[in-house]
Amino acid sequence: MGRVGLVRPDQDQKVNDRYSRQTLFPEIGKAGQEELRAAKVMLVGCGALGASHAEMLARAGVGTLRIVDRDFVEFTNLQRQTLFKESDAAERLPKAIAAKTRIAEINSDVNVEAIVADINNSNVEQLIDACDLVIDGSDNFQVRYLVNDACVKNDVIWIYGAAVSSYGTTMTIRPGVTPCLRCIFDDIPDAGSSPTCDTAGVIMPIIATVSATQVTEAIKVLVGDLDSLHGSLMQFDVWANDRQRIKLGPPNPDCKCCGKREFEFLNAESQEFAAVLCGRNAVQIAPAAAAKLDLPDLALRLSSLGDVRENVYLVRFISGENELTVFSDGRAIIKGTDDISVARSLYARFVGV
């Protein structure tokens, strides 16, 4: 863990009062509270899951939170992204910045490193450097597989989590001890094959359920109680009243990532291609692997969200000031921006992956 900072005598009582109920919990206690205070955790994304992670970890007294997010606050976020308020959306504040401001109001003793950035193969290892733990709150598989590569390579525990509609799933990944993400899901899903919150919706209870499970696991790791980790792939459907726990075995020795240590998502040649189209105020995005989209299905999913036009070759969708033209191979041209991070965010929201 990181180094514990010095507490001034006049802060002792405040600290004792703030965490008194948490330190009464014997599995944490005063020693565990000091471990939390010494810890540094990276949050991958600060949307619905990430905002919930940040608030719970800040209230628990985790000393440093490194929050990395590429997006800004919108009014559609406010239904489930608990750190943000209407003024954040009106001002279109970057989520990482708005989160830092709010956390300072919740717990001024927590150090927040707000990083407005798109996580990619060129920066992911630097971002996880010196962190004791990484928690996933991302909205796409490309980032998750990249984080998996980086954490396995650098022997950093990370906690996968996802939620959409009323369904969610999570798994704690301990490199060399448990299966990694690629052990369980060998290949990245095809572009457009997975629902997103912007196409299938999402309700707040599944966010709370998945985040609470992830943060509980995080606290166990940070206080050193690894024997209490659930050791499974947990799946929830809060609307169907369903909960499943699939026990995990050892890592797969044939896994490309943790078995063979082939970190292909850290390799620039295998990454999603993105390029600004000169003079067109547009960005082209292409998935890492060739895909075959079901264009009529994509058009149907998007039809309730905006103006959709389609033919046998492509689907064109207008969202606010942006226009997405999506081809059957998963490639898309996003007009209305020359910012690759914005284009990637739109692609993840409306196409998926």
Backbone torsions as a table, in degrees:
resi	resn	phi	psi	omega
1	MET	NA	171.5	178.9
2	GLY	-75.0	-179.7	-178.7
3	ARG	-83.1	139.6	176.9
4	VAL	-78.7	127.3	177.5
5	GLY	-77.4	166.2	-179.7
6	LEU	-80.9	138.4	177.3
7	VAL	-104.3	124.2	177.7
8	ARG	-65.4	148.4	-179.0
9	PRO	-52.9	-38.6	-178.1
10	ASP	-72.7	-8.9	176.6
11	GLN	-92.5	-16.6	-173.5
12	ASP	-54.7	-48.3	-176.2
13	GLN	-66.5	-40.1	178.5
14	LYS	-60.7	-44.9	179.4
15	VAL	-63.8	-44.6	-180.0
16	ASN	-62.2	-40.9	179.3
17	ASP	-67.0	-44.4	-175.9
18	ARG	-59.5	-43.7	-173.0
19	TYR	-105.3	14.8	-173.4
20	SER	-59.3	-41.1	-179.3
21	ARG	-71.9	-31.1	179.6
22	GLN	-73.7	-39.1	-179.4
23	THR	-74.7	-17.7	173.2
24	LEU	-69.5	-22.5	176.6
25	PHE	-71.9	113.8	-168.5
26	PRO	-62.2	-27.9	-179.5
27	GLU	-69.6	-15.6	174.9
28	ILE	-106.8	-63.6	178.9
29	GLY	61.6	-175.1	-179.2
30	LYS	-69.2	-35.7	179.7
31	ALA	-66.4	-42.5	178.2
32	GLY	-64.8	-35.9	178.3
33	GLN	-63.0	-37.9	176.3
34	GLU	-66.3	-36.4	176.6
35	GLU	-64.2	-40.5	177.8
36	LEU	-62.2	-43.7	-178.3
37	ARG	-65.8	-27.1	179.9
38	ALA	-86.3	-8.1	-169.9
39	ALA	-86.3	155.9	174.8
40	LYS	-127.6	121.2	-175.4
41	VAL	-121.0	135.0	174.5
42	MET	-98.8	131.5	175.2
43	LEU	-105.0	119.7	179.0
44	VAL	-87.7	98.0	-177.9
45	GLY	91.4	147.5	178.7
46	CYS	-134.3	49.2	172.2
47	GLY	-88.7	-136.3	-176.8
48	ALA	-63.8	-54.9	178.6
49	LEU	-64.7	-47.9	-175.8
50	GLY	-62.0	-39.2	178.3
51	ALA	-64.0	-41.1	178.1
52	SER	-66.5	-42.3	175.8
53	HIS	-57.1	-48.5	-175.3
54	ALA	-61.3	-44.3	-178.2
55	GLU	-66.2	-45.2	-178.6
56	MET	-65.7	-40.8	-179.7
57	LEU	-68.8	-37.4	177.6
58	ALA	-65.3	-43.7	179.5
59	ARG	-67.2	-28.5	178.4
60	ALA	-77.0	-14.9	177.0
61	GLY	93.6	23.5	174.2
62	VAL	-66.2	128.6	-167.6
63	GLY	-64.7	-42.2	-177.4
64	THR	-134.7	128.6	174.8
65	LEU	-116.4	122.5	173.8
66	ARG	-101.0	107.7	-175.7
67	ILE	-103.8	118.8	-178.2
68	VAL	-117.2	120.9	-179.9
69	ASP	-151.7	145.0	-176.0
70	ARG	-100.8	-4.7	-166.1
71	ASP	-109.0	173.3	176.3
72	PHE	-120.1	162.7	-175.5
73	VAL	-76.4	133.3	175.0
74	GLU	-124.1	161.0	-178.5
75	PHE	-62.6	-29.1	178.3
76	THR	-67.4	-17.1	179.3
77	ASN	-75.8	-25.5	-166.0
78	LEU	-67.6	-20.3	179.4
79	GLN	-66.3	-22.5	-172.8
80	ARG	-141.7	-12.6	-175.9
81	GLN	-98.9	93.8	-159.9
82	THR	-70.0	-17.5	-178.9
83	LEU	-78.7	-17.5	-167.2
84	PHE	-103.9	157.5	-179.0
85	LYS	-130.3	174.2	-173.7
86	GLU	-59.4	-38.5	-178.9
87	SER	-65.2	-31.8	176.3
88	ASP	-62.8	-42.1	-180.0
89	ALA	-70.1	-40.1	179.9
90	ALA	-62.5	-35.8	-179.7
91	GLU	-89.2	-5.2	-176.7
92	ARG	51.4	47.6	179.1
93	LEU	-68.4	142.8	170.7
94	PRO	-57.2	138.2	-175.3
95	LYS	-60.0	-39.2	-179.7
96	ALA	-62.4	-38.8	-179.3
97	ILE	-70.7	-45.4	178.8
98	ALA	-62.2	-37.4	178.8
99	ALA	-64.9	-43.3	179.8
100	LYS	-60.8	-42.9	179.5
101	THR	-61.9	-45.0	-178.8
102	ARG	-68.1	-40.5	-179.8
103	ILE	-64.5	-34.0	176.9
104	ALA	-61.4	-29.2	177.1
105	GLU	-79.5	-27.2	-179.3
106	ILE	-81.3	-48.1	-177.5
107	ASN	-150.3	98.3	-175.5
108	SER	-70.2	-10.2	178.4
109	ASP	-82.0	-12.2	-178.9
110	VAL	-86.3	130.5	176.1
111	ASN	-89.1	121.6	179.9
112	VAL	-112.0	123.6	172.7
113	GLU	-98.6	102.6	-178.1
114	ALA	-91.0	117.1	-177.0
115	ILE	-121.3	113.1	177.7
116	VAL	-91.0	100.0	-174.2
117	ALA	-159.9	155.5	172.5
118	ASP	-91.2	121.0	179.9
119	ILE	-72.6	125.3	-179.7
120	ASN	-145.1	-178.5	-174.4
121	ASN	-68.2	-17.3	-178.9
122	SER	-84.8	-17.9	-175.5
123	ASN	-126.2	-9.2	-170.9
124	VAL	-63.2	-40.0	-179.0
125	GLU	-68.6	-36.3	175.9
126	GLN	-65.6	-37.2	-177.9
127	LEU	-68.8	-35.6	-179.6
128	ILE	-85.5	-8.3	-178.1
129	ASP	-58.7	135.0	177.6
130	ALA	70.1	9.2	176.6
131	CYS	-94.2	141.5	179.5
132	ASP	-81.8	-19.2	-172.4
133	LEU	-163.3	149.0	176.2
134	VAL	-124.1	133.1	178.2
135	ILE	-118.7	129.5	-177.0
136	ASP	-84.1	124.4	169.7
137	GLY	-135.2	27.7	-174.8
138	SER	-78.0	172.7	-177.3
139	ASP	-117.2	14.0	-179.3
140	ASN	-156.0	154.4	-176.0
141	PHE	-72.7	-28.2	179.7
142	GLN	-56.8	-46.8	179.7
143	VAL	-67.1	-40.1	-178.3
144	ARG	-63.6	-42.0	179.1
145	TYR	-68.3	-33.4	176.6
146	LEU	-66.4	-45.9	177.7
147	VAL	-62.8	-38.8	178.3
148	ASN	-59.9	-47.1	177.5
149	ASP	-57.4	-49.1	-175.3
150	ALA	-65.5	-41.4	-178.0
151	CYS	-71.7	-39.5	176.9
152	VAL	-64.6	-45.3	-179.4
153	LYS	-59.7	-39.1	-174.5
154	ASN	-102.1	8.7	175.9
155	ASP	57.2	51.9	178.1
156	VAL	-116.6	128.2	177.3
157	ILE	-67.1	137.3	174.8
158	TRP	-139.7	154.9	-173.4
159	ILE	-120.5	108.8	179.9
160	TYR	-75.6	142.8	175.5
161	GLY	-156.7	146.0	178.0
162	ALA	-152.1	149.0	178.4
163	ALA	-151.9	135.3	175.2
164	VAL	-154.5	148.3	-177.8
165	SER	57.4	-120.6	175.2
166	SER	-114.0	13.4	-173.0
167	TYR	-112.7	143.2	176.8
168	GLY	-151.9	162.8	-179.0
169	THR	-150.4	153.5	178.7
170	THR	-154.9	154.9	179.0
171	MET	-156.3	136.9	176.5
172	THR	-95.3	125.7	-173.8
173	ILE	-111.8	116.7	177.4
174	ARG	-111.2	104.4	-175.7
175	PRO	-52.7	129.8	179.3
176	GLY	83.4	-10.4	-178.1
177	VAL	-114.1	-46.7	179.2
178	THR	-113.3	166.2	170.4
179	PRO	-59.8	149.6	173.4
180	CYS	-91.6	-178.9	-177.8
181	LEU	-61.2	-37.6	-177.8
182	ARG	-76.2	-20.8	171.9
183	CYS	-62.9	-37.7	-176.5
184	ILE	-88.0	-45.2	179.9
185	PHE	-120.8	90.8	-170.9
186	ASP	-62.6	-42.9	-175.9
187	ASP	-114.6	142.5	176.9
188	ILE	-65.4	138.1	-179.9
189	PRO	-60.9	151.6	176.9
190	ASP	-63.2	146.1	177.1
191	ALA	-56.0	134.8	177.9
192	GLY	81.7	-3.1	-176.3
193	SER	-87.7	-13.9	-177.0
194	SER	-110.5	138.0	176.5
195	PRO	-67.2	153.8	174.8
196	THR	-124.5	167.7	178.7
197	CYS	-61.9	-28.9	-178.6
198	ASP	-81.4	-13.8	177.9
199	THR	-110.3	-30.8	-177.9
200	ALA	-112.2	-6.9	-178.0
201	GLY	78.6	174.9	177.0
202	VAL	-162.4	145.3	177.6
203	ILE	-113.0	148.9	-174.1
204	MET	-59.0	-38.1	-177.5
205	PRO	-57.9	-33.9	-180.0
206	ILE	-73.2	-32.0	174.8
207	ILE	-61.7	-48.1	-178.8
208	ALA	-62.4	-38.8	-178.0
209	THR	-66.2	-50.4	-178.4
210	VAL	-66.4	-45.3	-178.6
211	SER	-63.0	-42.2	179.6
212	ALA	-60.8	-38.9	178.6
213	THR	-67.5	-44.2	179.2
214	GLN	-62.5	-45.6	-176.6
215	VAL	-69.0	-36.3	175.8
216	THR	-60.7	-43.8	176.2
217	GLU	-61.7	-41.2	179.6
218	ALA	-60.3	-44.4	179.9
219	ILE	-63.9	-40.5	176.5
220	LYS	-57.5	-45.8	179.8
221	VAL	-62.1	-46.2	-173.3
222	LEU	-69.2	-29.8	177.3
223	VAL	-91.2	-1.1	175.0
224	GLY	86.6	15.2	179.9
225	ASP	-95.7	66.2	-175.6
226	LEU	-69.0	-25.4	179.8
227	ASP	-66.1	-19.8	-178.1
228	SER	-91.5	-1.5	176.5
229	LEU	-63.0	145.4	-172.7
230	HIS	-72.9	-20.6	173.2
231	GLY	59.6	38.9	-175.7
232	SER	-150.8	169.7	167.4
233	LEU	-94.8	112.2	-176.6
234	MET	-100.5	135.4	-178.3
235	GLN	-129.0	139.1	-177.6
236	PHE	-133.6	144.0	165.4
237	ASP	-134.5	100.5	-172.3
238	VAL	-71.8	-23.6	178.4
239	TRP	-78.3	-37.9	179.3
240	ALA	-87.2	1.9	-179.5
241	ASN	56.2	42.3	-175.3
242	ASP	-117.5	139.6	177.9
243	ARG	-144.9	126.5	179.9
244	GLN	-128.2	146.7	178.2
245	ARG	-131.3	110.9	-178.7
246	ILE	-100.2	110.2	-176.5
247	LYS	-64.6	137.5	-179.1
248	LEU	-95.3	143.3	174.0
249	GLY	-94.8	-156.5	178.3
250	PRO	-76.4	168.6	175.8
251	PRO	-59.3	150.0	178.4
252	ASN	-80.5	116.6	-178.2
253	PRO	-63.1	-19.7	178.8
254	ASP	-94.1	3.4	179.0
255	CYS	-61.9	134.2	-179.3
256	LYS	-61.7	-33.2	-175.7
257	CYS	-86.6	-69.5	-172.4
258	CYS	-84.9	-20.0	177.9
259	GLY	-85.7	-57.5	-177.8
260	LYS	-91.8	-9.1	179.4
261	ARG	53.1	47.0	173.3
262	GLU	-103.7	98.6	-172.2
263	PHE	-89.7	70.0	-170.9
264	GLU	-69.1	-23.8	178.7
265	PHE	-79.1	-13.0	171.4
266	LEU	-87.7	-6.4	-178.6
267	ASN	-90.5	120.3	-175.0
268	ALA	-57.2	-33.5	-177.1
269	GLU	-66.2	-23.6	-176.7
270	SER	-99.6	4.5	-175.0
271	GLN	-87.7	160.3	171.9
272	GLU	-49.5	136.1	180.0
273	PHE	-95.0	132.0	176.7
274	ALA	-138.3	135.6	-179.7
275	ALA	-150.4	140.6	174.5
276	VAL	-76.0	131.7	178.8
277	LEU	-89.3	110.4	-170.5
278	CYS	-56.5	128.0	174.2
279	GLY	76.8	3.6	-175.7
280	ARG	-113.2	-1.8	-175.4
281	ASN	51.0	51.0	-175.7
282	ALA	-150.3	156.9	178.3
283	VAL	-128.5	137.4	174.0
284	GLN	-100.4	132.0	178.3
285	ILE	-120.0	135.2	174.6
286	ALA	-133.6	135.9	179.9
287	PRO	-66.9	162.7	-177.0
288	ALA	-61.9	-37.1	-179.6
289	ALA	-120.5	148.5	179.0
290	ALA	-59.3	140.6	-178.4
291	ALA	-126.2	167.9	173.1
292	LYS	-132.8	98.5	-176.4
293	LEU	-78.2	148.0	168.7
294	ASP	-88.7	94.0	-173.0
295	LEU	-63.8	-42.3	176.7
296	PRO	-59.7	-37.8	178.6
297	ASP	-66.2	-42.8	178.4
298	LEU	-61.6	-43.8	179.4
299	ALA	-61.6	-40.0	179.5
300	LEU	-64.7	-42.7	-179.2
301	ARG	-64.9	-32.4	-176.8
302	LEU	-89.1	-13.3	-170.5
303	SER	-62.1	-28.9	-179.4
304	SER	-85.0	-3.7	-174.0
305	LEU	-106.0	-10.9	-177.7
306	GLY	171.7	-170.3	-178.7
307	ASP	-77.5	120.9	-177.6
308	VAL	-120.5	132.0	172.8
309	ARG	-126.2	143.2	-178.2
310	GLU	-146.6	154.9	166.0
311	ASN	-141.5	-169.6	-175.0
312	VAL	-70.1	-12.5	-174.6
313	TYR	-104.3	-26.8	-172.2
314	LEU	-159.1	165.7	171.8
315	VAL	-122.3	131.4	177.1
316	ARG	-113.9	129.3	-174.8
317	PHE	-132.6	131.2	179.9
318	ILE	-107.5	124.8	177.6
319	SER	-128.5	104.9	-178.3
320	GLY	60.6	-123.3	-178.5
321	GLU	-89.0	0.6	-175.4
322	ASN	-111.0	147.7	175.8
323	GLU	-125.4	126.0	179.0
324	LEU	-107.9	125.2	173.2
325	THR	-112.2	115.1	-172.1
326	VAL	-113.7	130.4	-178.0
327	PHE	-101.6	166.2	-174.2
328	SER	-67.2	-19.6	178.6
329	ASP	-88.2	6.3	179.0
330	GLY	92.7	-8.0	178.5
331	ARG	-73.2	147.2	-179.9
332	ALA	-142.7	146.1	171.4
333	ILE	-113.3	122.2	-178.3
334	ILE	-107.6	112.0	179.5
335	LYS	-93.9	155.0	178.3
336	GLY	100.3	2.6	176.6
337	THR	-154.8	149.3	169.2
338	ASP	-116.5	17.9	179.0
339	ASP	-98.7	114.7	-176.9
340	ILE	-61.7	-37.4	179.6
341	SER	-62.6	-42.5	177.6
342	VAL	-63.9	-43.4	-179.8
343	ALA	-62.1	-43.0	178.1
344	ARG	-62.6	-39.2	179.0
345	SER	-62.7	-45.1	178.0
346	LEU	-63.7	-40.8	178.6
347	TYR	-61.2	-46.0	-179.9
348	ALA	-63.2	-39.3	-176.8
349	ARG	-68.6	-43.6	-170.1
350	PHE	-105.2	-24.1	177.9
351	VAL	-102.4	-42.7	-179.2
352	GLY	97.9	161.8	-176.4
353	VAL	66.3	NA	NA
